[in-house]
Amino acid sequence: MKTTMKYQIIRLLLTLTLISGVCVANTAAQGGYSYGNTAGKNEACLNCHGDAQKVKGSSFIDQTQFAHTTHAKIGCPACHDGISKGHPDGKSSPRANCQECHGDINNEYAKSNHAGKAPCAGCHNPHKVETPREISGEEINRMCSGCHDSYRILASHAEWLPQADLHLDMLPCITCHTESRNYSIIMYVVKRNSPSRGGKMETATYNDLKTAVKDDNILTLIDGNGDNYISLAELRIFNSDPNHKSLRLHGMMTPESVTHNFRVLDNRRNCTFCHVSGPAAMQTSFVALPEKNGTFRQVAVEKGAVLDALYGTPDFYMMGATRNASLNMIGMFIIAGGLVLPVGHGSLRFLTRKNRNGKEHQS
Amino acid sequence: MREKIMIYLQPTPVRIWHWLNAIGIITLCLTGAQIRFPETVTLFGSYKSAILLHNAAGLVVAVSFSIWYFFYKLVRGNLEKLYVPTGDDLRHGLVRQLLFYCFWYFRGDPSPHHPTPNNKFNPMQKSAYLAVMFVLMPMVSLTGILLLNVSVLRELILMSGGLKIIIAMHFLLACSLCAFLFTHVYLATLGKTALAYIKPMLTGWEEEEEHGQPQPAKEVFPGYKPVRHYAEYNGLEQQSDHRGN
């Protein structure tokens, strides 16, 4: 009895092994495609689509970037449902409608100036989506400049905006062209793209900073004690350190909440929208450090960094809004010093006026 | 009665330059105040108009500063003579002028400095103008030019330590010029009459009293004896004698 039982179990196991073996062989024969196999769905697709040698152009998916997205978690078939059995057979693959999941954003976007002019994929690569905190301001603007020619944008802003080039350099487009209640200053490490003095400053990559720190933990470049919080003292040390002269912090004023309601907001044409918002609004700042996978990690900075007199953010200053209180006091003392003579001497002059009047009469 | 001499102290270009500068610098101080404190100072309406006016006035003053330099250095050739204090100015003139402002003026004595077209500033004026015209004005103009062209001149800004250093310098230098302005206007009223020093800047002509020949003075305080001094400072008696003439 026992022997028969044992025999039956072995036979069952052998059958299962045989069936799975046939399945695997089948998939391999179809070039790695495994539609419907929920266990290893992404890997099988990426076997080809994650290999730049096998697929070209927009069909190529950067595996590191894709792995980071929420889209990777729901899997390829969730969006590309109904791919032909003969794939790759030259037939175009089905694509999901973004609004099936992102209905709210779609409704919001429908009301914006962009509606009907660009589909979601016009700005977003679904295989590389990042949250607003994980993307640099420069990359945000690169999405916009895909359609909006940089020179024409500069020219149209320069018609009414003083120092338009400087403004466009320090602001992601969405700061003015979408609504947000609050803003924070995000600082990116920038470095020269060439060793010469005139080289353009560009956002430093993970590898750039790794070379600078000579360590995997690039956080310690600015956050000296590695507590994931950058104090004003640490910020000043980094900014005045002659060893890091080629690295600087480039600040950008970024909205705290991001919407898709792209518009031309008339109140942004009034300089005081930003330049009077004053020290209260300028307290929050972060340093955005590049990660291995190409995203950014925001590290909180002690309050008031952009209001520091000299070395908090040496290259970021917003007239009116980020003035330093101590410098104001020194300035007031200097002006008051200029009043000492008129007031002091003037009082004595008034008291001794008879001396001079008498002598003038003599003459 | 003393003999009165009129001397042509301020040539027309200097007067035009002076009042252009005056309007420019006052505009710069006021617009600058609005730019730094936009929520409290709203003199010029919108922030943008304050900035545009500040930029325009800044350029006018910077150009006028260059014209001043070329006029005195190249046209008149007496820049150093007028603005750089001499050894005698430093050794005696400064103290003499200070004593005048602190004591003699209140007693009713005239200024120990007697301006001539080639020596129109007293030693204290020379030192103050040397600092203002050779340090404050060029520095405030240069930092202003950098701030007006941040993108184009970013390399120079980085070389000097960053935007905030330039901003801080521009602000503190401007405050110093503003402080100088108060002192300058007040000292301009210290002539024989309140307008005696202001009139020459409008008409060019200054009314001058004739003094006796310079002669050795008595000790003003132990250890300090101003040399080559005028008669009225040699003693009160002599002074009243002189005035009685």
HADDOCK unambig.tbl for C-alpha pairs under 7 A between the chains (distance, minus, plus):
assign (segid A and resid 165 and name CA) (segid B and resid 151 and name CA) 6.89 0.50 0.50
assign (segid A and resid 166 and name CA) (segid B and resid 151 and name CA) 5.89 0.50 0.50
assign (segid A and resid 271 and name CA) (segid B and resid 47 and name CA) 6.14 0.50 0.50
assign (segid A and resid 271 and name CA) (segid B and resid 48 and name CA) 6.46 0.50 0.50
assign (segid A and resid 272 and name CA) (segid B and resid 47 and name CA) 6.49 0.50 0.50
assign (segid A and resid 276 and name CA) (segid B and resid 38 and name CA) 6.02 0.50 0.50
assign (segid A and resid 276 and name CA) (segid B and resid 39 and name CA) 6.08 0.50 0.50
assign (segid A and resid 310 and name CA) (segid B and resid 164 and name CA) 5.41 0.50 0.50
assign (segid A and resid 310 and name CA) (segid B and resid 165 and name CA) 5.90 0.50 0.50
assign (segid A and resid 314 and name CA) (segid B and resid 162 and name CA) 4.98 0.50 0.50
assign (segid A and resid 314 and name CA) (segid B and resid 163 and name CA) 5.82 0.50 0.50
assign (segid A and resid 314 and name CA) (segid B and resid 164 and name CA) 5.08 0.50 0.50
assign (segid A and resid 315 and name CA) (segid B and resid 162 and name CA) 5.21 0.50 0.50
assign (segid A and resid 315 and name CA) (segid B and resid 163 and name CA) 4.89 0.50 0.50
assign (segid A and resid 315 and name CA) (segid B and resid 164 and name CA) 6.34 0.50 0.50
assign (segid A and resid 316 and name CA) (segid B and resid 163 and name CA) 6.89 0.50 0.50
assign (segid A and resid 317 and name CA) (segid B and resid 164 and name CA) 6.53 0.50 0.50
assign (segid A and resid 319 and name CA) (segid B and resid 35 and name CA) 6.71 0.50 0.50
assign (segid A and resid 319 and name CA) (segid B and resid 36 and name CA) 6.36 0.50 0.50
assign (segid A and resid 320 and name CA) (segid B and resid 35 and name CA) 5.91 0.50 0.50
assign (segid A and resid 320 and name CA) (segid B and resid 36 and name CA) 4.49 0.50 0.50
assign (segid A and resid 320 and name CA) (segid B and resid 37 and name CA) 5.75 0.50 0.50
assign (segid A and resid 320 and name CA) (segid B and resid 38 and name CA) 6.19 0.50 0.50
assign (segid A and resid 331 and name CA) (segid B and resid 172 and name CA) 5.63 0.50 0.50
assign (segid A and resid 331 and name CA) (segid B and resid 175 and name CA) 5.50 0.50 0.50
assign (segid A and resid 334 and name CA) (segid B and resid 175 and name CA) 6.18 0.50 0.50
assign (segid A and resid 334 and name CA) (segid B and resid 176 and name CA) 5.95 0.50 0.50
assign (segid A and resid 334 and name CA) (segid B and resid 179 and name CA) 6.36 0.50 0.50
assign (segid A and resid 335 and name CA) (segid B and resid 175 and name CA) 5.73 0.50 0.50
assign (segid A and resid 335 and name CA) (segid B and resid 176 and name CA) 6.54 0.50 0.50
assign (segid A and resid 335 and name CA) (segid B and resid 178 and name CA) 6.28 0.50 0.50
assign (segid A and resid 335 and name CA) (segid B and resid 179 and name CA) 4.45 0.50 0.50
assign (segid A and resid 337 and name CA) (segid B and resid 179 and name CA) 6.54 0.50 0.50
assign (segid A and resid 338 and name CA) (segid B and resid 179 and name CA) 3.85 0.50 0.50
assign (segid A and resid 338 and name CA) (segid B and resid 180 and name CA) 5.87 0.50 0.50
assign (segid A and resid 338 and name CA) (segid B and resid 182 and name CA) 5.78 0.50 0.50
assign (segid A and resid 338 and name CA) (segid B and resid 183 and name CA) 5.71 0.50 0.50
assign (segid A and resid 339 and name CA) (segid B and resid 179 and name CA) 6.84 0.50 0.50
assign (segid A and resid 339 and name CA) (segid B and resid 182 and name CA) 6.22 0.50 0.50
assign (segid A and resid 339 and name CA) (segid B and resid 183 and name CA) 6.83 0.50 0.50
assign (segid A and resid 341 and name CA) (segid B and resid 183 and name CA) 6.27 0.50 0.50
assign (segid A and resid 342 and name CA) (segid B and resid 183 and name CA) 6.27 0.50 0.50
assign (segid A and resid 342 and name CA) (segid B and resid 186 and name CA) 5.58 0.50 0.50
assign (segid A and resid 349 and name CA) (segid B and resid 106 and name CA) 6.22 0.50 0.50
assign (segid A and resid 352 and name CA) (segid B and resid 106 and name CA) 5.70 0.50 0.50
assign (segid A and resid 355 and name CA) (segid B and resid 106 and name CA) 6.93 0.50 0.50
assign (segid A and resid 355 and name CA) (segid B and resid 107 and name CA) 5.72 0.50 0.50
assign (segid A and resid 355 and name CA) (segid B and resid 108 and name CA) 5.22 0.50 0.50
assign (segid A and resid 356 and name CA) (segid B and resid 108 and name CA) 4.33 0.50 0.50
assign (segid A and resid 359 and name CA) (segid B and resid 108 and name CA) 6.60 0.50 0.50
assign (segid A and resid 363 and name CA) (segid B and resid 1 and name CA) 6.43 0.50 0.50
